[in-house]
Amino acid sequence: MPAARPGAQSWPPDRLRFGQLFDGEEVIDDAIVAVRVDEHGVGHVEFTTHGGPRIVQRLLLTLARHGATIVSAADIAAETWPSDCTLDREVYQLLPQVQTRRAAAWLLRQRAMLRAAIEEIPRLLLGCPATAAQRIGELVDAYPAAYRLLHGFTLAIVGPPNAGKSTLANAFCGRPRVRVSAEPGTTRDYVSEPVAIGGVPVTLVDTAGLRSAGDAIEAEAIRQARQQATAADLRLVVVDAAAPATAAVRGVLEEFSPDASSLLVLNKADLPSAISTDEPVARWAGRSYRVSAVVGTGLEVLARGIVEAVGLGEAFDRQPAAFTERQVSLLRRLLSGGPPGPGGVREVLREIVGPGKNAAAGV
């Protein structure tokens, strides 16, 4: 801030101010600033900047250099939403980290949904231990999907050259993030971009076309494309449905199996279809989507298919799930040791929810 500035105590706590952030004589960014002073006389300043992560990093470094104390989002959440309930605290600690509105809404609902599911387990154990074990297993099994909703997953777009992979990537980004061209082999390196698909944070990876390499640079790009495809949580195998299947297309369809980690995208649906639906395309029945990345046809259906493939269909919004490794570890303790008595179950489940007035009464 400029040298001549009012003290924190003189700023009305209910008023926002718009101004410029300075590092010495250099303007870092424009920002909206709010200031409040707590009961101990300590000033708390909130900045809303216009720049990206680098601007925020520059601002934090400048503030720290001038004596400000930088606290983590988890610390702020603990102060803003204090709770003596362990489950609630875990919700509030994760809340500042989630990247989409859908993820935030689901996480907040876990305060009631997961607690209700935990309350039910001791009662089920008395009447049907097998059902109680099944419910515990369901909470554990839902953790990978919960993790993807809260932290995101990686989606790789792979396929032969000129299939429209980069056009599809741009359609999901909502802007021309990746360079496209009718010339095959335009993408010589993979490009990653954060997007949201169906309310789920996704790191989208557009890769080089898979074909026989013409030179060492192209060979390295193809190697990296396969590496990214292998590492991704889910793959979109994109082919040009407006042209007969070439040897490269058939090779790609044989290389990637129509399993839980891959979906087939028959692109260029705005043009007359020319690809045969016989083998190997027929192997992808039930896991293929016909779209036009240029026009946008079929993209909404594909988006639903993507989130369903990672266990995050619409029904997941109403599903309780373990959402931290601590919760999973405690629930697995119940499963690995055989069916413990009601007292042992209550002790472990009470540890998940935590003590305090907000803890589940049945646990």
BABALUM-728747 format. One record per residue (C-alpha): residue number from 1; residue in three letters; x, y, z. Coordinates in Angstrom, 1 decimal. Last residue first. Layout:
+-----+-----+--------+--------+--------+
:   n : res :      u :      v :      w :
+-----+-----+--------+--------+--------+
: NUM : ALA :      X :      Y :      Z :
...
+-----+-----+--------+--------+--------+
END
This chain:
+-----+-----+--------+--------+--------+
:   n : res :      u :      v :      w :
+-----+-----+--------+--------+--------+
: 363 : VAL :  -23.0 :  -43.1 :   18.5 :
: 362 : GLY :  -26.7 :  -42.7 :   18.6 :
: 361 : ALA :  -26.5 :  -39.1 :   19.7 :
: 360 : ALA :  -24.3 :  -38.1 :   16.7 :
: 359 : ALA :  -21.7 :  -35.6 :   17.8 :
: 358 : ASN :  -22.7 :  -31.9 :   17.8 :
: 357 : LYS :  -22.6 :  -31.6 :   21.6 :
: 356 : GLY :  -19.0 :  -32.7 :   21.6 :
: 355 : PRO :  -16.8 :  -35.7 :   20.9 :
: 354 : GLY :  -15.8 :  -36.8 :   17.4 :
: 353 : VAL :  -17.7 :  -38.1 :   14.4 :
: 352 : ILE :  -15.0 :  -40.5 :   13.3 :
: 351 : GLU :  -13.9 :  -41.4 :   16.9 :
: 350 : ARG :  -17.5 :  -42.0 :   17.9 :
: 349 : LEU :  -17.6 :  -44.5 :   15.0 :
: 348 : VAL :  -14.7 :  -46.4 :   16.5 :
: 347 : GLU :  -16.1 :  -46.5 :   20.0 :
: 346 : ARG :  -19.6 :  -47.3 :   18.8 :
: 345 : VAL :  -18.3 :  -50.2 :   16.8 :
: 344 : GLY :  -16.4 :  -51.6 :   19.8 :
: 343 : GLY :  -19.5 :  -51.3 :   22.0 :
: 342 : PRO :  -21.7 :  -52.9 :   19.5 :
: 341 : GLY :  -19.5 :  -56.0 :   19.3 :
: 340 : PRO :  -16.9 :  -56.4 :   16.6 :
: 339 : PRO :  -17.7 :  -58.0 :   13.2 :
: 338 : GLY :  -14.3 :  -59.0 :   11.8 :
: 337 : GLY :  -11.1 :  -57.1 :   12.4 :
: 336 : SER :  -10.5 :  -55.9 :    8.9 :
: 335 : LEU :  -14.0 :  -54.3 :    8.5 :
: 334 : LEU :  -14.0 :  -52.3 :   11.6 :
: 333 : ARG :  -10.5 :  -51.0 :   11.1 :
: 332 : ARG :  -11.4 :  -50.2 :    7.6 :
: 331 : LEU :  -13.9 :  -47.6 :    8.9 :
: 330 : LEU :  -11.2 :  -46.0 :   11.0 :
: 329 : SER :   -8.7 :  -45.8 :    8.1 :
: 328 : VAL :  -11.4 :  -44.4 :    5.7 :
: 327 : GLN :  -12.3 :  -41.7 :    8.2 :
: 326 : ARG :   -8.6 :  -40.7 :    8.6 :
: 325 : GLU :   -8.1 :  -40.8 :    4.8 :
: 324 : THR :  -10.8 :  -38.1 :    4.4 :
: 323 : PHE :  -14.1 :  -38.1 :    2.5 :
: 322 : ALA :  -16.0 :  -41.2 :    3.8 :
: 321 : ALA :  -19.2 :  -41.2 :    1.9 :
: 320 : PRO :  -22.9 :  -40.3 :    2.2 :
: 319 : GLN :  -24.7 :  -40.2 :   -1.1 :
: 318 : ARG :  -27.2 :  -37.6 :   -2.2 :
: 317 : ASP :  -24.9 :  -35.7 :   -4.6 :
: 316 : PHE :  -23.7 :  -39.2 :   -5.8 :
: 315 : ALA :  -27.0 :  -39.8 :   -7.5 :
: 314 : GLU :  -26.2 :  -37.1 :  -10.1 :
: 313 : GLY :  -23.3 :  -39.2 :  -11.5 :
: 312 : LEU :  -19.9 :  -39.0 :   -9.8 :
: 311 : GLY :  -18.6 :  -42.6 :  -10.0 :
: 310 : VAL :  -15.6 :  -41.8 :  -12.3 :
: 309 : ALA :  -17.5 :  -43.1 :  -15.4 :
: 308 : GLU :  -20.6 :  -41.2 :  -14.3 :
: 307 : VAL :  -18.6 :  -37.9 :  -14.5 :
: 306 : ILE :  -17.5 :  -38.7 :  -18.0 :
: 305 : GLY :  -20.8 :  -40.0 :  -19.3 :
: 304 : ARG :  -22.5 :  -36.8 :  -18.1 :
: 303 : ALA :  -20.0 :  -34.7 :  -20.0 :
: 302 : LEU :  -20.5 :  -36.9 :  -23.1 :
: 301 : VAL :  -24.2 :  -36.2 :  -23.0 :
: 300 : GLU :  -23.6 :  -32.5 :  -22.6 :
: 299 : LEU :  -21.1 :  -32.6 :  -25.5 :
: 298 : GLY :  -23.5 :  -34.4 :  -27.9 :
: 297 : THR :  -23.6 :  -31.6 :  -30.5 :
: 296 : GLY :  -21.2 :  -28.8 :  -29.7 :
: 295 : VAL :  -20.8 :  -27.5 :  -33.3 :
: 294 : VAL :  -17.0 :  -27.9 :  -33.5 :
: 293 : ALA :  -16.6 :  -30.7 :  -31.0 :
: 292 : SER :  -19.3 :  -32.7 :  -32.8 :
: 291 : VAL :  -20.2 :  -35.7 :  -30.7 :
: 290 : ARG :  -21.0 :  -39.5 :  -30.9 :
: 289 : TYR :  -20.3 :  -41.2 :  -27.6 :
: 288 : SER :  -19.0 :  -44.7 :  -26.9 :
: 287 : ARG :  -18.9 :  -46.8 :  -23.8 :
: 286 : GLY :  -22.0 :  -48.9 :  -24.3 :
: 285 : ALA :  -20.6 :  -50.6 :  -27.4 :
: 284 : TRP :  -16.8 :  -50.1 :  -27.4 :
: 283 : ARG :  -16.0 :  -53.5 :  -28.9 :
: 282 : ALA :  -18.2 :  -52.5 :  -31.9 :
: 281 : VAL :  -15.6 :  -50.0 :  -32.9 :
: 280 : PRO :  -13.0 :  -52.7 :  -33.5 :
: 279 : GLU :  -14.9 :  -54.4 :  -35.1 :
: 278 : ASP :  -18.0 :  -53.3 :  -37.0 :
: 277 : THR :  -19.4 :  -49.8 :  -36.6 :
: 276 : SER :  -17.6 :  -48.7 :  -39.8 :
: 275 : ILE :  -16.6 :  -45.1 :  -39.9 :
: 274 : ALA :  -18.1 :  -42.9 :  -42.6 :
: 273 : SER :  -20.6 :  -40.8 :  -40.7 :
: 272 : PRO :  -21.9 :  -37.7 :  -42.6 :
: 271 : LEU :  -20.5 :  -34.6 :  -41.0 :
: 270 : ASP :  -21.9 :  -32.8 :  -37.8 :
: 269 : ALA :  -20.9 :  -35.9 :  -35.9 :
: 268 : LYS :  -17.3 :  -34.8 :  -36.2 :
: 267 : ASN :  -16.1 :  -37.0 :  -33.3 :
: 266 : LEU :  -16.8 :  -40.6 :  -32.3 :
: 265 : VAL :  -15.6 :  -40.4 :  -28.7 :
: 264 : LEU :  -14.7 :  -43.7 :  -27.1 :
: 263 : LEU :  -14.5 :  -43.9 :  -23.3 :
: 262 : SER :  -11.6 :  -45.3 :  -21.2 :
: 261 : SER :  -10.8 :  -46.1 :  -17.6 :
: 260 : ALA :  -13.7 :  -48.5 :  -16.8 :
: 259 : ASP :  -12.8 :  -50.7 :  -19.8 :
: 258 : PRO :  -13.1 :  -50.3 :  -23.5 :
: 257 : SER :   -9.5 :  -51.3 :  -24.1 :
: 256 : PHE :   -6.9 :  -48.9 :  -25.5 :
: 255 : GLU :   -4.4 :  -50.3 :  -27.9 :
: 254 : GLU :   -7.0 :  -51.9 :  -30.2 :
: 253 : LEU :   -8.9 :  -48.7 :  -30.8 :
: 252 : VAL :   -5.5 :  -46.9 :  -31.3 :
: 251 : GLY :   -4.4 :  -49.4 :  -33.9 :
: 250 : ARG :   -7.6 :  -49.3 :  -35.7 :
: 249 : VAL :   -7.4 :  -45.5 :  -36.0 :
: 248 : ALA :   -3.8 :  -45.6 :  -37.2 :
: 247 : ALA :   -4.6 :  -48.3 :  -39.8 :
: 246 : THR :   -7.3 :  -46.0 :  -41.0 :
: 245 : ALA :  -11.0 :  -46.1 :  -40.1 :
: 244 : PRO :  -13.2 :  -44.6 :  -42.8 :
: 243 : ALA :  -13.7 :  -40.8 :  -42.3 :
: 242 : ALA :  -16.5 :  -38.8 :  -40.7 :
: 241 : ALA :  -16.2 :  -40.7 :  -37.4 :
: 240 : ASP :  -12.8 :  -39.1 :  -36.7 :
: 239 : VAL :  -11.5 :  -40.8 :  -33.6 :
: 238 : VAL :  -11.1 :  -39.7 :  -29.9 :
: 237 : VAL :  -10.2 :  -42.0 :  -27.1 :
: 236 : LEU :  -11.2 :  -40.1 :  -24.0 :
: 235 : ARG :   -9.2 :  -41.4 :  -21.1 :
: 234 : LEU :   -9.9 :  -41.5 :  -17.3 :
: 233 : ASP :   -7.8 :  -41.3 :  -14.2 :
: 232 : ALA :   -4.8 :  -40.4 :  -16.3 :
: 231 : ALA :   -1.3 :  -41.9 :  -15.8 :
: 230 : THR :   -1.6 :  -44.3 :  -18.7 :
: 229 : ALA :   -2.9 :  -41.6 :  -21.1 :
: 228 : GLN :   -0.1 :  -39.2 :  -20.0 :
: 227 : GLN :    2.6 :  -41.8 :  -20.7 :
: 226 : ARG :    1.0 :  -42.6 :  -24.1 :
: 225 : ALA :    1.1 :  -38.9 :  -25.0 :
: 224 : GLN :    4.6 :  -38.6 :  -23.6 :
: 223 : ARG :    5.8 :  -41.4 :  -26.0 :
: 222 : ILE :    4.0 :  -39.8 :  -28.9 :
: 221 : ALA :    5.7 :  -36.4 :  -28.2 :
: 220 : GLU :    9.1 :  -38.2 :  -27.9 :
: 219 : ALA :    8.5 :  -39.9 :  -31.3 :
: 218 : GLU :    7.5 :  -36.6 :  -32.8 :
: 217 : ILE :   10.8 :  -35.0 :  -31.7 :
: 216 : ALA :   12.8 :  -38.0 :  -32.9 :
: 215 : ASP :   11.3 :  -38.0 :  -36.4 :
: 214 : GLY :    8.5 :  -39.4 :  -38.4 :
: 213 : ALA :    6.8 :  -41.2 :  -35.6 :
: 212 : SER :    4.2 :  -43.9 :  -36.5 :
: 211 : ARG :    0.9 :  -42.7 :  -35.1 :
: 210 : LEU :   -0.7 :  -41.4 :  -31.9 :
: 209 : GLY :   -1.7 :  -37.8 :  -32.1 :
: 208 : ALA :   -0.1 :  -35.5 :  -29.5 :
: 207 : THR :   -2.0 :  -35.1 :  -26.2 :
: 206 : ASP :   -4.6 :  -32.8 :  -24.6 :
: 205 : VAL :   -4.7 :  -33.2 :  -20.9 :
: 204 : LEU :   -7.7 :  -31.9 :  -19.0 :
: 203 : THR :   -7.3 :  -31.5 :  -15.2 :
: 202 : VAL :  -10.8 :  -31.8 :  -13.9 :
: 201 : PRO :  -12.8 :  -30.2 :  -11.2 :
: 200 : VAL :  -16.3 :  -31.7 :  -11.0 :
: 199 : GLY :  -19.5 :  -29.6 :  -11.5 :
: 198 : GLY :  -20.5 :  -31.6 :  -14.6 :
: 197 : ILE :  -17.1 :  -30.9 :  -16.1 :
: 196 : ALA :  -15.0 :  -28.2 :  -14.6 :
: 195 : VAL :  -11.7 :  -27.2 :  -16.2 :
: 194 : PRO :   -8.0 :  -27.0 :  -15.4 :
: 193 : GLU :   -5.7 :  -27.1 :  -18.4 :
: 192 : SER :   -3.0 :  -29.5 :  -19.5 :
: 191 : VAL :   -1.1 :  -29.5 :  -22.8 :
: 190 : TYR :    0.8 :  -32.5 :  -24.2 :
: 189 : ASP :    3.5 :  -31.8 :  -26.8 :
: 188 : ARG :    3.6 :  -31.9 :  -30.6 :
: 187 : THR :    0.0 :  -30.9 :  -31.2 :
: 186 : THR :   -0.2 :  -29.9 :  -34.8 :
: 185 : GLY :    0.5 :  -33.5 :  -35.9 :
: 184 : PRO :   -2.1 :  -33.6 :  -38.7 :
: 183 : GLU :   -2.7 :  -30.2 :  -40.6 :
: 182 : ALA :   -6.3 :  -29.2 :  -40.2 :
: 181 : SER :   -5.2 :  -27.0 :  -37.4 :
: 180 : VAL :   -5.9 :  -26.4 :  -33.7 :
: 179 : ARG :   -3.9 :  -24.5 :  -31.0 :
: 178 : VAL :   -5.1 :  -25.3 :  -27.5 :
: 177 : ARG :   -6.8 :  -22.8 :  -25.1 :
: 176 : PRO :   -9.4 :  -21.6 :  -27.6 :
: 175 : ARG :  -12.2 :  -20.9 :  -25.1 :
: 174 : GLY :  -14.9 :  -22.8 :  -23.2 :
: 173 : CYS :  -12.3 :  -25.2 :  -21.8 :
: 172 : PHE :  -14.5 :  -28.2 :  -22.7 :
: 171 : ALA :  -14.8 :  -27.0 :  -26.2 :
: 170 : ASN :  -11.1 :  -26.2 :  -26.4 :
: 169 : ALA :  -10.3 :  -29.8 :  -25.5 :
: 168 : LEU :  -12.7 :  -31.1 :  -28.1 :
: 167 : THR :  -11.0 :  -28.9 :  -30.7 :
: 166 : SER :   -7.6 :  -30.2 :  -29.5 :
: 165 : LYS :   -8.7 :  -33.9 :  -30.0 :
: 164 : GLY :  -10.3 :  -33.3 :  -33.4 :
: 163 : ALA :   -9.3 :  -36.6 :  -35.0 :
: 162 : ASN :   -6.5 :  -35.0 :  -37.0 :
: 161 : PRO :   -3.8 :  -37.3 :  -35.6 :
: 160 : PRO :   -4.8 :  -40.6 :  -33.9 :
: 159 : GLY :   -6.3 :  -40.7 :  -30.4 :
: 158 : VAL :   -5.9 :  -39.4 :  -26.8 :
: 157 : ILE :   -7.6 :  -36.9 :  -24.6 :
: 156 : ALA :   -6.5 :  -37.4 :  -21.0 :
: 155 : LEU :   -8.8 :  -36.7 :  -18.0 :
: 154 : THR :   -7.1 :  -36.1 :  -14.6 :
: 153 : PHE :   -9.2 :  -36.0 :  -11.5 :
: 152 : GLY :  -10.4 :  -33.3 :   -9.0 :
: 151 : HIS :   -9.7 :  -32.6 :   -5.3 :
: 150 : LEU :  -13.2 :  -32.6 :   -3.8 :
: 149 : LEU :  -15.1 :  -34.5 :   -6.4 :
: 148 : ARG :  -12.2 :  -36.8 :   -7.1 :
: 147 : TYR :  -11.8 :  -37.6 :   -3.4 :
: 146 : ALA :  -15.5 :  -38.3 :   -3.0 :
: 145 : ALA :  -15.3 :  -40.8 :   -6.0 :
: 144 : PRO :  -12.3 :  -42.5 :   -4.4 :
: 143 : TYR :  -14.0 :  -42.6 :   -1.0 :
: 142 : ALA :  -17.3 :  -44.3 :   -2.1 :
: 141 : ASP :  -15.9 :  -47.7 :   -1.4 :
: 140 : VAL :  -15.3 :  -46.8 :    2.2 :
: 139 : LEU :  -18.8 :  -45.6 :    2.9 :
: 138 : GLU :  -20.2 :  -48.6 :    1.0 :
: 137 : GLY :  -18.0 :  -51.0 :    3.1 :
: 136 : ILE :  -19.5 :  -49.6 :    6.3 :
: 135 : ARG :  -23.0 :  -50.1 :    4.9 :
: 134 : GLN :  -22.1 :  -53.7 :    3.9 :
: 133 : ALA :  -20.7 :  -54.4 :    7.4 :
: 132 : ALA :  -23.9 :  -53.2 :    9.0 :
: 131 : THR :  -25.9 :  -55.4 :    6.6 :
: 130 : ALA :  -23.9 :  -58.4 :    7.5 :
: 129 : PRO :  -24.4 :  -57.6 :   11.2 :
: 128 : CYS :  -28.2 :  -57.7 :   10.9 :
: 127 : GLY :  -30.3 :  -56.7 :   13.9 :
: 126 : LEU :  -27.8 :  -55.5 :   16.5 :
: 125 : LEU :  -25.3 :  -54.4 :   13.9 :
: 124 : LEU :  -28.0 :  -52.4 :   12.1 :
: 123 : ARG :  -28.6 :  -50.3 :   15.2 :
: 122 : PRO :  -24.8 :  -49.7 :   15.6 :
: 121 : ILE :  -24.6 :  -48.7 :   11.9 :
: 120 : GLU :  -27.4 :  -46.2 :   11.7 :
: 119 : GLU :  -25.7 :  -43.3 :   13.5 :
: 118 : ILE :  -22.8 :  -43.6 :   11.1 :
: 117 : ALA :  -25.1 :  -43.1 :    8.1 :
: 116 : ALA :  -26.8 :  -40.2 :    9.8 :
: 115 : ARG :  -23.4 :  -38.5 :   10.5 :
: 114 : LEU :  -22.4 :  -39.1 :    6.9 :
: 113 : MET :  -25.6 :  -37.4 :    5.6 :
: 112 : ALA :  -25.8 :  -34.5 :    8.1 :
: 111 : ARG :  -22.3 :  -33.0 :    8.1 :
: 110 : GLN :  -21.9 :  -34.6 :    4.7 :
: 109 : ARG :  -24.2 :  -32.0 :    3.2 :
: 108 : LEU :  -21.5 :  -29.4 :    3.5 :
: 107 : LEU :  -19.2 :  -31.5 :    1.4 :
: 106 : TRP :  -21.8 :  -32.0 :   -1.3 :
: 105 : ALA :  -22.5 :  -28.3 :   -1.5 :
: 104 : ALA :  -18.8 :  -27.5 :   -1.8 :
: 103 : ALA :  -18.2 :  -30.1 :   -4.5 :
: 102 : ARG :  -21.2 :  -28.8 :   -6.5 :
: 101 : ARG :  -20.0 :  -25.2 :   -6.2 :
: 100 : THR :  -16.6 :  -26.1 :   -7.6 :
:  99 : GLN :  -13.0 :  -25.8 :   -6.6 :
:  98 : VAL :  -12.8 :  -27.3 :   -3.1 :
:  97 : GLN :   -9.9 :  -26.0 :   -1.0 :
:  96 : PRO :  -11.7 :  -23.6 :    1.3 :
:  95 : LEU :  -14.2 :  -26.3 :    2.3 :
:  94 : LEU :  -11.6 :  -28.9 :    3.3 :
:  93 : GLN :  -11.0 :  -27.5 :    6.8 :
:  92 : TYR :  -14.7 :  -26.8 :    7.3 :
:  91 : VAL :  -15.7 :  -30.4 :    6.5 :
:  90 : GLU :  -12.9 :  -31.8 :    8.7 :
:  89 : ARG :  -14.1 :  -29.6 :   11.5 :
:  88 : ASP :  -17.7 :  -30.8 :   11.1 :
:  87 : LEU :  -16.6 :  -34.5 :   11.4 :
:  86 : THR :  -14.4 :  -33.7 :   14.5 :
:  85 : CYS :  -17.3 :  -32.0 :   16.3 :
:  84 : ASP :  -16.1 :  -29.2 :   18.8 :
:  83 : SER :  -16.8 :  -26.7 :   16.1 :
:  82 : PRO :  -15.4 :  -23.3 :   15.1 :
:  81 : TRP :  -16.5 :  -22.0 :   11.7 :
:  80 : THR :  -14.5 :  -18.8 :   11.1 :
:  79 : GLU :  -11.6 :  -19.7 :   13.2 :
:  78 : ALA :  -11.2 :  -23.3 :   12.0 :
:  77 : ALA :  -11.8 :  -22.0 :    8.4 :
:  76 : ILE :   -9.1 :  -19.4 :    8.7 :
:  75 : ASP :   -6.7 :  -22.1 :   10.0 :
:  74 : ALA :   -7.6 :  -24.4 :    7.1 :
:  73 : ALA :   -7.1 :  -21.6 :    4.6 :
:  72 : SER :   -3.5 :  -21.2 :    5.9 :
:  71 : VAL :   -2.3 :  -18.2 :    7.9 :
:  70 : ILE :    0.1 :  -15.4 :    6.7 :
:  69 : THR :    1.3 :  -13.2 :    9.5 :
:  68 : ALA :    2.1 :   -9.7 :    8.2 :
:  67 : GLY :    5.5 :   -8.2 :    9.0 :
:  66 : HIS :    6.2 :   -6.1 :    5.9 :
:  65 : ARG :    8.1 :   -9.0 :    4.1 :
:  64 : ALA :    5.1 :  -11.3 :    4.8 :
:  63 : LEU :    2.8 :   -8.8 :    3.1 :
:  62 : THR :    5.1 :   -8.6 :    0.0 :
:  61 : LEU :    5.4 :  -12.4 :   -0.2 :
:  60 : LEU :    1.6 :  -12.8 :    0.1 :
:  59 : LEU :    1.0 :  -10.2 :   -2.6 :
:  58 : ARG :    3.5 :  -11.8 :   -5.0 :
:  57 : GLN :    1.9 :  -15.2 :   -4.5 :
:  56 : VAL :   -1.6 :  -13.7 :   -5.2 :
:  55 : ILE :   -0.3 :  -12.1 :   -8.3 :
:  54 : ARG :    1.3 :  -15.4 :   -9.4 :
:  53 : PRO :   -1.9 :  -17.3 :   -8.8 :
:  52 : GLY :   -4.0 :  -15.1 :  -11.1 :
:  51 : GLY :   -4.8 :  -11.4 :  -11.1 :
:  50 : HIS :   -8.0 :   -9.6 :  -10.0 :
:  49 : THR :   -7.4 :   -9.5 :   -6.3 :
:  48 : THR :   -9.8 :   -9.8 :   -3.4 :
:  47 : PHE :   -7.9 :   -8.9 :   -0.2 :
:  46 : GLU :   -9.0 :   -9.6 :    3.4 :
:  45 : VAL :   -7.2 :   -7.8 :    6.2 :
:  44 : HIS :   -7.4 :   -8.8 :    9.9 :
:  43 : GLY :   -6.2 :   -6.3 :   12.4 :
:  42 : VAL :   -5.4 :   -7.4 :   16.0 :
:  41 : GLY :   -6.9 :   -5.3 :   18.7 :
:  40 : HIS :   -7.6 :   -8.3 :   21.0 :
:  39 : GLU :  -11.3 :   -8.2 :   20.4 :
:  38 : ASP :  -10.7 :   -8.4 :   16.6 :
:  37 : VAL :  -10.1 :   -5.6 :   14.2 :
:  36 : ARG :  -11.7 :   -5.8 :   10.7 :
:  35 : VAL :  -10.5 :   -4.8 :    7.3 :
:  34 : ALA :  -11.9 :   -5.4 :    3.8 :
:  33 : VAL :  -10.0 :   -4.7 :    0.6 :
:  32 : ILE :  -11.0 :   -4.9 :   -3.0 :
:  31 : ALA :   -8.0 :   -5.1 :   -5.3 :
:  30 : ASP :   -6.1 :   -3.7 :   -8.2 :
:  29 : ASP :   -2.7 :   -5.3 :   -8.8 :
:  28 : ILE :    1.0 :   -5.2 :   -8.0 :
:  27 : VAL :    1.6 :   -1.5 :   -8.5 :
:  26 : GLU :    5.3 :   -0.7 :   -8.1 :
:  25 : GLU :    6.5 :    2.2 :   -5.9 :
:  24 : GLY :    7.3 :   -0.1 :   -2.9 :
:  23 : ASP :    5.2 :   -3.2 :   -3.5 :
:  22 : PHE :    1.8 :   -1.5 :   -4.0 :
:  21 : LEU :   -1.7 :   -2.8 :   -4.0 :
:  20 : GLN :   -4.3 :   -0.5 :   -5.7 :
:  19 : GLY :   -7.7 :    0.4 :   -4.5 :
:  18 : PHE :  -11.3 :   -0.5 :   -3.9 :
:  17 : ARG :  -12.7 :   -0.4 :   -0.4 :
:  16 : LEU :  -15.3 :   -2.5 :    1.3 :
:  15 : ARG :  -17.3 :   -1.3 :    4.3 :
:  14 : ASP :  -18.7 :   -3.1 :    7.2 :
:  13 : PRO :  -15.5 :   -3.1 :    9.3 :
:  12 : PRO :  -15.2 :    0.7 :    9.0 :
:  11 : TRP :  -11.4 :    1.4 :    8.5 :
:  10 : SER :   -9.9 :    3.7 :   11.1 :
:   9 : GLN :   -8.6 :    0.8 :   13.3 :
:   8 : ALA :   -6.6 :   -0.6 :   10.4 :
:   7 : GLY :   -4.5 :    2.5 :   10.2 :
:   6 : PRO :   -5.0 :    5.0 :    7.3 :
:   5 : ARG :   -2.5 :    5.2 :    4.5 :
:   4 : ALA :    0.3 :    7.5 :    3.4 :
:   3 : ALA :    3.2 :    5.2 :    2.4 :
:   2 : PRO :    1.2 :    3.6 :   -0.4 :
:   1 : MET :    0.0 :    0.0 :    0.0 :
+-----+-----+--------+--------+--------+
END
